[in-house]
Amino acid sequence: MDKVYIKGLQLYTLIGVYDFERLAKQRVIIDIELQTCLAQAGQSDNVNDTLDYGKIAGRLADIADTASYKLLEALGEHMAKMLLDEFTAQSVCLTINKPDILDNVTAVGIQIVRNRA
């Protein structure tokens, strides 16, 4: 299966369990891989025959901008569901890193894999 991917999408969202985390939006870094067949797009050279990563990034930004979750898991589920509901991918692998929360690590995060039913 072919893939469309976005790596290192930096967004800001209200996320966190602790009171100090709820005071301002925090940076999250998102990587996604969407499995789909790219043969038609390869033949037609038409963006309408593929997964438009500009639209995907925009929708993820919309969610991050309006979201208010305690857990990355909840944000990830919301994003993965949207990707499968609004785009024609067969599966999504979504990684969300929270890089600025612990001083002694590069990042903490989650990875969610969901398949179209």
C-alpha positions in Angstrom: 0.0 0.0 0.0 1.2 3.5 -0.8 1.6 6.3 1.7 1.1 10.0 2.0 2.9 11.5 4.9 3.5 14.7 6.9 6.4 14.9 9.3 7.1 17.6 11.9 3.9 19.5 11.7 4.2 22.0 14.6 0.9 23.1 16.1 -0.2 24.7 19.3 -3.0 23.4 21.4 -4.4 23.4 24.9 -3.3 20.1 26.3 -2.3 18.7 29.7 -3.5 17.3 33.0 -1.8 19.8 35.4 -3.0 23.3 36.1 0.2 24.9 34.8 -0.4 23.1 31.5 -3.8 24.6 31.1 -2.7 28.2 31.2 -1.5 28.5 27.6 -1.4 26.5 24.4 1.6 24.1 24.2 3.6 23.1 21.2 2.9 19.6 19.8 4.7 18.0 16.8 2.7 15.7 14.6 3.8 13.0 12.2 1.2 11.2 10.1 1.3 8.4 7.6 -1.9 7.7 5.6 -2.1 4.5 3.6 -3.9 4.8 0.3 -3.4 3.8 -3.4 -1.6 6.5 -5.3 -1.8 4.8 -8.7 -4.7 7.0 -10.0 -2.9 10.2 -9.0 0.3 9.0 -10.5 -1.5 8.5 -13.8 -3.7 11.6 -13.8 -1.3 14.1 -12.2 -4.4 15.6 -10.6 -4.4 16.6 -6.9 -8.1 15.5 -6.7 -7.0 11.9 -7.1 -4.8 11.9 -4.1 -4.7 12.9 -0.4 -4.1 16.6 -0.4 -1.5 17.1 2.4 -2.2 20.8 2.5 -5.8 20.2 3.3 -4.8 17.5 5.8 -2.4 19.8 7.6 -5.1 22.6 7.6 -7.7 20.3 9.2 -5.2 19.1 11.9 -4.4 22.8 12.6 -8.1 23.5 13.0 -8.5 20.8 15.5 -5.4 21.8 17.5 -6.5 25.4 17.5 -9.9 24.7 19.0 -9.1 21.6 21.1 -8.9 21.4 24.9 -7.8 17.9 26.0 -6.1 16.6 29.0 -4.4 13.7 27.3 -2.5 13.3 24.0 -4.4 10.1 23.6 -7.7 12.0 23.3 -6.3 14.6 20.9 -4.9 11.7 18.8 -8.2 9.8 18.7 -10.0 13.0 17.6 -7.4 13.6 14.8 -7.3 10.0 13.6 -11.1 9.8 13.4 -11.3 13.0 11.4 -8.6 11.8 9.0 -10.5 8.6 8.3 -13.9 10.3 8.2 -12.9 13.2 5.9 -10.2 11.7 3.7 -10.0 8.4 1.7 -7.1 6.8 3.5 -7.4 3.2 4.4 -5.4 3.6 7.6 -3.7 6.3 9.6 -0.6 6.2 11.8 -0.5 9.4 13.9 2.3 10.3 16.2 2.0 13.3 18.6 5.1 14.5 20.4 5.0 17.0 23.3 8.5 18.4 23.3 8.5 21.1 25.9 7.0 19.3 29.0 10.0 17.6 30.6 13.4 19.2 31.0 15.5 16.1 30.7 13.9 14.5 27.6 13.6 15.5 24.0 9.9 14.7 23.8 7.1 12.5 25.2 4.3 11.4 23.0 1.9 8.8 21.7 1.3 6.9 18.5 -2.1 5.8 17.3 -2.8 3.4 14.4 -6.4 3.2 13.1 -7.9 1.4 10.1 -11.0 2.1 8.1 -13.8 -0.2 9.2 
